[in-house]
Amino acid sequence: MSDSLTNSPTNIPDGAKADKLAKPGIQSIARAFAILEVIAESRDGISLAELSKAVELHNSTAFHLVKTMTQLGYVRQDPSNKNYFLGRPLYQLAAASRGDEQLEELSKEFVAQLAERTGETAHFAVPARDNVMIVSKFDGSSAFKLSERLGEVRPCYCTAIGKMYLSTLSDSDLEGYLKRASYEACAPNTITDPDRLREEIMTIRKEGISFDDAEYHPELRCAAVPVYDIKNNFVGAIGISGAVWRLSLSALQNKVPILHEISRQMSLELGHRPAK
């Protein structure tokens, strides 16, 4: 079939995927997008034969199109089984299109899901200089409700979401923060010793989770994990909070797998692909 400009669908194959090709325009571009959509729907990858059948094209036609997209990086082929997957540049394009407002809107879905599954107040925060700012929050099913407004700023040294941010800093940036932090005692358990805080940050780096054991508020216990984007950059921390008289450390640990699961889902939505 010709890849020339056409306003007629007579040379375009029938079928659900091919319906998208039966519009005015350049056939090769329409076919390429149909191929990308099929690959995107195939979480375990897709073979050339399966791909050709799905978009209703001859193997040779599909091969030349997918080969070009592979050379450009928008499609990648697993050398072990020859299946095709979406390439990183596509995720980079999607991630680059997300602004702060979109990130805030996206986080609401995952914060609500986290609150529903854990029964605790859930929140998502982003870095704000030497602090973190709450951009989304959802109350859980428990009677305890955390009184914080969207846009409120929290210190890093005594909050789970803040300490998680500190753990992502370079060693030099972390040392700079440790020197200039105020270390105001917000509660009896607040860490006010920079050496002790540094030691805890090192532990957080290893374990991938941070805790606030009644350090910011004497009646609150919290946990937080990181969220990453396509470039493996830290974009924020998602966490849960509950009353210390109800949310013991052991009970909090039981909710940690859910917290990790939700953070992975949100990171994937932002294009992050963890190393295998």
VOBA-1610 file (N, C-alpha, C; in pm, whole numbers, padded with zeros to 5 digits, always signed):
BEGIN
Met+00083-00119+00000Met+00000+00000+00000Met+00087+00125+00000Ser+00036+00232-00060Ser+00112+00356-00068Ser+00104+00433+00062Asp+00214+00502+00094Asp+00218+00588+00211Asp+00194+00733+00173Ser+00143+00756+00054Ser+00120+00892+00007Ser-00006+00949+00069Leu-00023+01084+00057Leu-00139+01153+00111Leu-00264+01106+00040Thr-00368+01075+00116Thr-00492+01027+00057Thr-00609+01075+00137Asn-00721+01100+00070Asn-00845+01138+00137Asn-00949+01029+00124Ser-00904+00914+00079Ser-00997+00805+00059Ser-00959+00688+00145Pro-01057+00624+00214Pro-01026+00509+00300Pro-01031+00377+00227Thr-01044+00380+00092Thr-01067+00255+00020Thr-00949+00160+00029Asn-00827+00212+00046Asn-00710+00124+00052Asn-00671+00087+00194Ile-00752+00125+00292Ile-00719+00103+00431Ile-00794-00019+00481Pro-00728-00111+00550Pro-00793-00233+00597Pro-00903-00204+00697Asp-01002-00295+00703Asp-01110-00283+00799Asp-01063-00333+00934Gly-01148-00314+01039Gly-01115-00363+01172Gly-01111-00251+01272Ala-01118-00287+01402Ala-01124-00188+01509Ala-01004-00094+01507Lys-00883-00151+01493Lys-00765-00068+01493Lys-00754+00010+01362Ala-00790-00053+01257Ala-00777+00011+01127Ala-00879+00123+01108Asp-00987+00122+01187Asp-01084+00230+01177Asp-01018+00365+01197Lys-00914+00368+01282Lys-00845+00493+01311Lys-00759+00536+01193Leu-00735+00443+01104Leu-00655+00474+00986Leu-00742+00525+00873Ala-00872+00504+00882Ala-00963+00539+00774Ala-01007+00684+00782Lys-00911+00772+00808Lys-00938+00915+00813Lys-00841+00984+00720Pro-00878+01101+00670Pro-00785+01174+00583Pro-00652+01195+00653Gly-00546+01188+00578Gly-00413+01208+00638Gly-00313+01113+00578Ile-00194+01115+00631Ile-00089+01027+00582Ile-00104+00891+00647Gln-00119+00789+00566Gln-00147+00655+00617Gln-00038+00606+00712Ser+00087+00632+00679Ser+00196+00579+00762Ser+00192+00639+00903Ile+00154+00767+00914Ile+00145+00829+01046Ile+00030+00767+01125Ala-00084+00750+01059Ala-00199+00689+01126Ala-00167+00548+01170Arg-00098+00475+01083Arg-00062+00337+01118Arg+00037+00335+01235Ala+00131+00427+01235Ala+00229+00432+01343Ala+00162+00455+01478Phe+00064+00546+01482Phe-00006+00571+01608Phe-00091+00451+01649Ala-00148+00381+01552Ala-00225+00261+01584Ala-00133+00155+01645Ile-00012+00143+01589Ile+00085+00048+01642Ile+00125+00085+01784Leu+00149+00214+01808Leu+00186+00259+01942Leu+00076+00228+02044Glu-00048+00248+02005Glu-00160+00221+02095Glu-00168+00073+02131Val-00146-00012+02033Val-00151-00156+02059Val-00036-00197+02152Ile+00083-00144+02126Ile+00198-00176+02211Ile+00172-00128+02354Ala+00114-00009+02366Ala+00086+00047+02499Ala-00011-00041+02578Glu-00101-00107+02509Glu-00200-00192+02575Glu-00142-00329+02612Ser-00023-00360+02563Ser+00037-00492+02585Ser+00143-00482+02693Arg+00104-00506+02818Arg+00195-00487+02931Arg+00314-00581+02926Asp+00298-00699+02865Asp+00407-00796+02856Asp+00478-00790+02721Gly+00454-00683+02646Gly+00513-00672+02514Gly+00430-00747+02412Ile+00464-00730+02285Ile+00387-00794+02179Ile+00480-00829+02063Ser+00457-00945+02006Ser+00541-00991+01894Ser+00498-00922+01765Leu+00583-00930+01665Leu+00551-00868+01536Leu+00425-00931+01475Ala+00413-01063+01486Ala+00296-01131+01429Ala+00167-01085+01497Glu+00173-01076+01630Glu+00055-01031+01705Glu+00023-00885+01674Leu+00128-00806+01660Leu+00110-00664+01630Leu+00049-00644+01492Ser+00099-00717+01394Ser+00047-00707+01257Ser-00101-00744+01252Lys-00136-00850+01325Lys-00275-00894+01329Lys-00364-00790+01396Ala-00315-00730+01504Ala-00394-00634+01580Ala-00427-00510+01499Val-00331-00463+01420Val-00355-00342+01340Val-00396-00375+01197Glu-00405-00506+01166Glu-00451-00555+01036Glu-00365-00502+00922Leu-00233-00525+00938Leu-00138-00490+00834Leu-00053-00613+00801His+00002-00616+00681His+00094-00724+00646His+00216-00715+00736Asn+00277-00830+00761Asn+00395-00834+00848Asn+00505-00739+00800Ser+00527-00735+00670Ser+00635-00652+00616Ser+00606-00503+00640Thr+00481-00461+00622Thr+00444-00321+00643Thr+00461-00283+00789Ala+00409-00369+00879Ala+00420-00343+01022Ala+00566-00343+01065Phe+00645-00434+01007Phe+00786-00443+01044Phe+00860-00314+01012His+00840-00260+00891His+00911-00140+00851His+00871-00020+00937Leu+00745-00013+00974Leu+00699+00098+01059Leu+00758+00087+01200Val+00748-00032+01256Val+00797-00050+01394Val+00950-00042+01398Lys+01016-00080+01291Lys+01162-00070+01284Lys+01204+00076+01290Thr+01133+00161+01216Thr+01164+00305+01217Thr+01143+00363+01355Met+01032+00325+01421Met+01004+00376+01555Met+01106+00325+01657Thr+01156+00204+01633Thr+01259+00149+01721Thr+01390+00226+01705Gln+01425+00259+01580Gln+01546+00335+01555Gln+01538+00474+01618Leu+01418+00531+01624Leu+01399+00663+01685Leu+01389+00656+01837Gly+01373+00534+01890Gly+01367+00515+02033Gly+01227+00514+02092Tyr+01126+00538+02009Tyr+00989+00543+02062Tyr+00932+00404+02086Val+00998+00304+02031Val+00964+00164+02056Val+01096+00093+02086Arg+01092-00002+02178Arg+01211-00082+02205Arg+01175-00230+02191Gln+01273-00311+02155Gln+01252-00454+02138Gln+01335-00531+02239Asp+01269-00621+02310Asp+01338-00705+02407Asp+01420-00808+02328Pro+01552-00807+02342Pro+01635-00900+02264Pro+01612-01046+02300Ser+01557-01072+02419Ser+01540-01212+02461Ser+01421-01280+02394Asn+01311-01205+02378Asn+01192-01268+02317Asn+01140-01194+02194Lys+01209-01084+02156Lys+01175-01005+02037Lys+01043-00929+02050Asn+00985-00925+02170Asn+00861-00850+02188Asn+00889-00700+02189Tyr+00788-00624+02148Tyr+00802-00479+02141Tyr+00735-00412+02262Phe+00800-00305+02309Phe+00750-00225+02420Phe+00763-00078+02384Leu+00692+00008+02456Leu+00708+00151+02435Leu+00847+00194+02482Gly+00907+00290+02412Gly+01039+00340+02448Gly+01032+00457+02545Arg+01143+00485+02610Arg+01148+00590+02712Arg+01112+00730+02659Pro+01150+00767+02535Pro+01115+00901+02489Pro+00966+00933+02495Leu+00881+00831+02478Leu+00737+00856+02487Leu+00699+00895+02629Tyr+00757+00827+02727Tyr+00728+00860+02866Tyr+00784+00997+02901Gln+00898+01030+02843Gln+00957+01161+02868Gln+00868+01272+02814Leu+00810+01250+02697Leu+00719+01348+02641Leu+00598+01368+02731Ala+00544+01257+02781Ala+00427+01265+02869Ala+00462+01334+02999Ala+00577+01299+03055Ala+00617+01360+03182Ala+00644+01509+03167Ala+00705+01547+03053Ala+00738+01687+03032Ala+00613+01773+03018Ser+00502+01712+02978Ser+00379+01788+02958Ser+00306+01814+03089Arg+00347+01749+03196Arg+00280+01766+03324Arg+00336+01886+03399Gly+00251+01981+03431Gly+00291+02094+03511Gly+00259+02067+03657Asp+00286+02167+03742Asp+00259+02151+03884Asp+00112+02126+03911Glu+00025+02195+03837Glu-00118+02176+03857Glu-00161+02036+03819Gln-00102+01981+03713Gln-00135+01845+03673Gln-00086+01744+03775Leu+00032+01769+03832Leu+00084+01680+03935Leu-00008+01681+04056Glu-00054+01799+04094Glu-00146+01811+04206Glu-00275+01734+04178Glu-00327+01749+04057Glu-00452+01681+04020Glu-00433+01530+04017Leu-00320+01486+03963Leu-00290+01343+03955Leu-00280+01282+04094Ser-00217+01354+04186Ser-00194+01300+04320Ser-00324+01274+04395Lys-00428+01348+04365Lys-00555+01333+04438Lys-00608+01191+04429Glu-00599+01133+04311Glu-00649+00996+04290Glu-00578+00897+04380Phe-00445+00908+04388Phe-00367+00812+04465Phe-00377+00838+04615Val-00386+00964+04654Val-00402+00997+04795Val-00537+00946+04846Ala-00642+00962+04766Ala-00773+00912+04805Ala-00773+00760+04817Gln-00705+00695+04724Gln-00695+00549+04727Gln-00619+00501+04850Leu-00513+00574+04884Leu-00432+00538+05001Leu-00513+00553+05129Ala-00589+00661+05140Ala-00672+00683+05258Ala-00780+00576+05271Glu-00838+00539+05158Glu-00945+00439+05160Glu-00892+00302+05201Arg-00774+00266+05152Arg-00721+00133+05179Arg-00657+00120+05318Thr-00608+00230+05372Thr-00543+00222+05504Thr-00634+00270+05616Gly-00735+00349+05583Gly-00822+00406+05684Gly-00762+00525+05755Glu-00641+00567+05710Glu-00571+00679+05773Glu-00578+00804+05685Thr-00549+00917+05744Thr-00538+01039+05666Thr-00416+01027+05576Ala-00435+01054+05448Ala-00327+01042+05351Ala-00297+01179+05290His-00173+01200+05252His-00136+01328+05195His-00017+01312+05101Phe-00003+01408+05011Phe+00109+01414+04918Phe+00171+01552+04929Ala+00304+01557+04941Ala+00374+01685+04959Ala+00490+01696+04862Val+00521+01818+04824Val+00632+01845+04732Val+00733+01936+04801Pro+00859+01935+04754Pro+00960+02021+04815Pro+00925+02168+04802Ala+00955+02245+04905Ala+00935+02390+04905Ala+01054+02452+04977Arg+01165+02464+04905Arg+01292+02510+04962Arg+01335+02416+05076Asp+01345+02467+05198Asp+01388+02383+05309Asp+01270+02316+05380Asn+01155+02320+05316Asn+01034+02262+05375Asn+00965+02174+05273Val+00849+02124+05309Val+00763+02053+05215Val+00623+02114+05224Met+00553+02112+05111Met+00420+02172+05106Met+00316+02066+05072Ile+00208+02061+05149Ile+00098+01967+05125Ile+00018+02013+05004Val+00010+01930+04900Val-00066+01969+04781Val-00194+01887+04763Ser-00204+01775+04834Ser-00330+01700+04831Ser-00344+01621+04960Lys-00467+01604+05005Lys-00494+01539+05134Lys-00632+01475+05129Phe-00644+01361+05196Phe-00772+01292+05200Phe-00785+01224+05336Asp-00896+01250+05404Asp-00919+01189+05535Asp-00957+01043+05522Gly-00909+00962+05615Gly-00942+00821+05617Gly-01073+00796+05689Ser-01102+00669+05714Ser-01229+00631+05777Ser-01224+00640+05929Ser-01105+00661+05986Ser-01096+00669+06132Ser-01160+00798+06183Ala-01192+00798+06311Ala-01256+00915+06370Ala-01160+01033+06377Phe-01030+01002+06381Phe-00929+01109+06389Phe-00913+01177+06254Lys-00918+01309+06252Lys-00900+01386+06130Lys-00784+01483+06149Leu-00691+01482+06055Leu-00575+01570+06063Leu-00613+01708+06012Ser-00596+01807+06098Ser-00635+01944+06062Ser-00520+02015+05992Glu-00511+01999+05862Glu-00411+02070+05783Glu-00475+02110+05651Arg-00439+02227+05603Arg-00496+02280+05480Arg-00401+02258+05365Leu-00457+02248+05246Leu-00373+02237+05127Leu-00290+02363+05115Gly-00165+02346+05077Gly-00076+02460+05064Gly+00003+02490+05190Glu-00030+02420+05300Glu+00045+02442+05424Glu+00186+02386+05410Val+00279+02455+05473Val+00420+02416+05467Val+00460+02349+05598Arg+00534+02239+05586Arg+00581+02165+05703Arg+00734+02158+05701Pro+00797+02161+05818Pro+00944+02149+05824Pro+00989+02010+05785Cys+01110+01999+05737Cys+01161+01869+05693Cys+01216+01784+05807Tyr+01282+01846+05903Tyr+01357+01770+06003Tyr+01271+01690+06099Cys+01139+01722+06108Cys+01056+01653+06207Cys+00929+01593+06148Thr+00922+01579+06016Thr+00805+01517+05951Thr+00852+01402+05863Ala+00767+01302+05848Ala+00803+01187+05764Ala+00820+01229+05618Ile+00728+01312+05568Ile+00737+01356+05428Ile+00861+01444+05407Gly+00895+01524+05508Gly+01012+01609+05497Gly+01142+01531+05502Lys+01149+01435+05593Lys+01270+01354+05604Lys+01291+01270+05479Met+01180+01227+05416Met+01194+01153+05292Met+01258+01241+05185Tyr+01216+01368+05179Tyr+01278+01462+05084Tyr+01426+01479+05114Leu+01461+01495+05240Leu+01602+01512+05277Leu+01686+01392+05234Ser+01627+01274+05239Ser+01701+01153+05203Ser+01736+01148+05054Thr+01668+01227+04973Thr+01695+01228+04828Thr+01799+01332+04789Leu+01840+01416+04883Leu+01938+01519+04853Leu+02077+01458+04838Ser+02163+01528+04766Ser+02302+01487+04758Ser+02366+01507+04896Asp+02481+01445+04918Asp+02547+01458+05048Asp+02578+01604+05081Ser+02624+01678+04981Ser+02659+01819+05006Ser+02536+01903+05036Asp+02426+01879+04964Asp+02303+01954+04989Asp+02245+01918+05125Leu+02256+01791+05162Leu+02207+01748+05293Leu+02287+01817+05404Glu+02418+01820+05390Glu+02502+01884+05492Glu+02468+02032+05504Gly+02440+02096+05390Gly+02402+02237+05394Gly+02274+02256+05472Tyr+02177+02165+05451Tyr+02050+02175+05525Tyr+02073+02153+05674Leu+02152+02052+05708Leu+02175+02020+05849Leu+02237+02138+05924Lys+02315+02218+05853Lys+02381+02333+05917Lys+02284+02450+05939Arg+02189+02468+05846Arg+02104+02586+05856Arg+01965+02559+05915Ala+01929+02432+05940Ala+01797+02401+05995Ala+01780+02463+06133Ser+01657+02498+06167Ser+01629+02565+06294Ser+01620+02469+06412Tyr+01574+02347+06387Tyr+01560+02243+06490Tyr+01473+02289+06607Glu+01368+02359+06577Glu+01274+02398+06682Glu+01202+02275+06733Ala+01190+02260+06862Ala+01124+02144+06922Ala+00973+02158+06909Cys+00914+02092+06810Cys+00770+02099+06788Cys+00694+02008+06884Ala+00762+01905+06934Ala+00702+01808+07025Ala+00815+01745+07107Pro+00782+01675+07214Pro+00887+01613+07297Pro+00980+01520+07220Asn+00929+01457+07114Asn+01011+01361+07038Asn+01088+01424+06922Thr+01076+01554+06902Thr+01143+01619+06789Thr+01294+01599+06795Ile+01351+01561+06680Ile+01497+01548+06671Ile+01557+01687+06655Thr+01639+01726+06749Thr+01701+01858+06744Thr+01853+01851+06731Asp+01905+01731+06719Asp+02049+01710+06704Asp+02080+01677+06558Pro+02157+01759+06487Pro+02185+01734+06346Pro+02254+01601+06320Asp+02339+01557+06413Asp+02407+01428+06395Asp+02307+01312+06401Arg+02214+01323+06491Arg+02111+01219+06501Arg+02021+01221+06378Leu+01989+01340+06328Leu+01906+01350+06207Leu+01980+01292+06088Arg+02109+01323+06075Arg+02188+01268+05965Arg+02186+01115+05969Glu+02201+01059+06087Glu+02199+00913+06103Glu+02065+00855+06058Glu+01956+00924+06092Glu+01825+00874+06051Glu+01806+00885+05900Ile+01856+00993+05841Ile+01845+01010+05696Ile+01920+00898+05624Met+02034+00856+05676Met+02109+00746+05615Met+02027+00617+05619Thr+01954+00597+05728Thr+01869+00478+05741Thr+01754+00485+05640Ile+01697+00602+05623Ile+01587+00620+05528Ile+01634+00591+05387Arg+01754+00633+05353Arg+01809+00605+05220Arg+01817+00455+05193Lys+01852+00379+05296Lys+01865+00234+05280Lys+01730+00165+05274Glu+01635+00210+05357Glu+01508+00140+05371Glu+01398+00193+05278Gly+01414+00314+05228Gly+01316+00368+05134Gly+01185+00411+05197Ile+01184+00431+05328Ile+01064+00477+05397Ile+01106+00561+05517Ser+01027+00661+05551Ser+01058+00747+05665Ser+00941+00749+05762Phe+00973+00778+05888Phe+00870+00780+05992Phe+00879+00909+06074Asp+00767+00946+06129Asp+00758+01057+06224Asp+00685+01000+06345Asp+00762+00971+06449Asp+00706+00910+06569Asp+00672+01020+06670Ala+00561+01089+06644Ala+00515+01200+06730Ala+00623+01308+06742Glu+00687+01339+06631Glu+00795+01438+06632Glu+00748+01578+06592Tyr+00648+01585+06503Tyr+00595+01715+06463Tyr+00475+01754+06550His+00393+01654+06579His+00276+01673+06665His+00278+01560+06768Pro+00262+01591+06896Pro+00275+01487+07000Pro+00172+01376+06992Glu+00067+01395+06913Glu-00038+01294+06904Glu-00044+01227+06767Leu+00057+01251+06684Leu+00056+01198+06548Leu+00174+01106+06521Arg+00145+00998+06450Arg+00250+00908+06402Arg+00232+00895+06251Cys+00341+00907+06175Cys+00330+00912+06029Cys+00437+00826+05960Ala+00411+00797+05835Ala+00507+00727+05749Ala+00496+00784+05609Ala+00606+00784+05535Ala+00605+00839+05399Ala+00705+00765+05311Val+00674+00761+05181Val+00762+00700+05081Val+00773+00795+04962Pro+00877+00778+04880Pro+00899+00871+04769Pro+00817+00840+04644Val+00799+00943+04562Val+00738+00930+04430Val+00837+00986+04330Tyr+00861+00912+04219Tyr+00960+00952+04120Tyr+00896+00971+03983Asp+00967+01045+03896Asp+00917+01067+03760Asp+00999+00987+03660Ile+00978+01015+03532Ile+01042+00939+03424Ile+01194+00948+03430Lys+01248+01060+03480Lys+01392+01079+03486Lys+01450+01033+03619Asn+01370+00962+03696Asn+01412+00912+03828Asn+01436+01025+03927Asn+01371+01139+03902Asn+01380+01251+03994Asn+01272+01240+04101Phe+01306+01278+04222Phe+01209+01282+04331Phe+01113+01398+04305Val+00982+01370+04302Val+00885+01477+04280Val+00805+01509+04406Gly+00803+01416+04501Gly+00729+01439+04624Gly+00722+01314+04708Ala+00657+01326+04822Ala+00642+01212+04913Ala+00494+01192+04944Ile+00453+01068+04946Ile+00315+01034+04980Ile+00317+00960+05112Gly+00225+00995+05202Gly+00230+00935+05334Gly+00096+00925+05403Ile+00097+00866+05520Ile-00023+00852+05602Ile+00006+00900+05743Ser-00099+00945+05813Ser-00086+00993+05951Ser-00201+00940+06034Gly-00173+00909+06160Gly-00277+00860+06249Gly-00244+00892+06394Ala-00344+00885+06479Ala-00326+00916+06621Ala-00238+00810+06687Val-00145+00854+06771Val-00052+00761+06836Val-00123+00662+06926Trp-00236+00701+06984Trp-00306+00611+07075Trp-00378+00498+07000Arg-00389+00513+06870Arg-00455+00410+06789Arg-00360+00346+06689Leu-00273+00428+06629Leu-00181+00378+06526Leu-00045+00349+06590Ser-00030+00228+06642Ser+00097+00187+06702Ser+00201+00168+06592Leu+00326+00155+06633Leu+00432+00132+06534Leu+00410+00002+06458Ser+00364-00101+06526Ser+00337-00230+06459Ser+00221-00217+06362Ala+00117-00144+06402Ala+00002-00123+06313Ala+00043-00042+06191Leu+00131+00055+06213Leu+00180+00136+06102Leu+00261+00050+06004Gln+00343-00039+06058Gln+00422-00128+05973Gln+00334-00216+05887Asn+00218-00255+05939Asn+00126-00340+05863Asn+00068-00268+05741Lys+00071-00135+05746Lys+00017-00055+05635Lys+00124-00014+05535Val+00249-00040+05568Val+00361-00001+05482Val+00353-00062+05342Pro+00319-00193+05326Pro+00309-00248+05191Pro+00211-00173+05102Ile+00100-00129+05159Ile+00001-00053+05081Ile+00061+00081+05039Leu+00134+00143+05131Leu+00198+00271+05102Leu+00297+00257+04987His+00378+00154+04991His+00473+00129+04882His+00400+00102+04750Glu+00294+00025+04756Glu+00220-00009+04635Glu+00163+00116+04569Ile+00101+00203+04648Ile+00041+00325+04593Ile+00149+00417+04537Ser+00262+00429+04605Ser+00369+00516+04556Ser+00425+00464+04424Arg+00435+00332+04410Arg+00482+00273+04284Arg+00384+00302+04172Gln+00255+00290+04202Gln+00154+00318+04100Gln+00159+00463+04053Met+00176+00555+04148Met+00183+00695+04111Met+00309+00725+04033Ser+00421+00665+04072Ser+00546+00684+03999Ser+00534+00631+03856Leu+00470+00515+03840Leu+00449+00459+03707Leu+00364+00552+03622Glu+00265+00614+03684Glu+00179+00708+03612Glu+00259+00829+03564Leu+00365+00862+03636Leu+00451+00973+03598Leu+00563+00930+03502Gly+00556+00804+03459Gly+00653+00755+03361Gly+00773+00686+03419His+00781+00675+03552His+00897+00611+03613His+00896+00460+03587Arg+01009+00409+03549Arg+01024+00265+03527Arg+01140+00217+03613Pro+01111+00152+03727Pro+01220+00107+03816Pro+01313+00009+03749Ala+01438+00014+03787Ala+01537-00078+03731Ala+01504-00220+03770Lys+01518-00311+03675Lys+01486-00452+03703Lys+01606-00520+03767
//
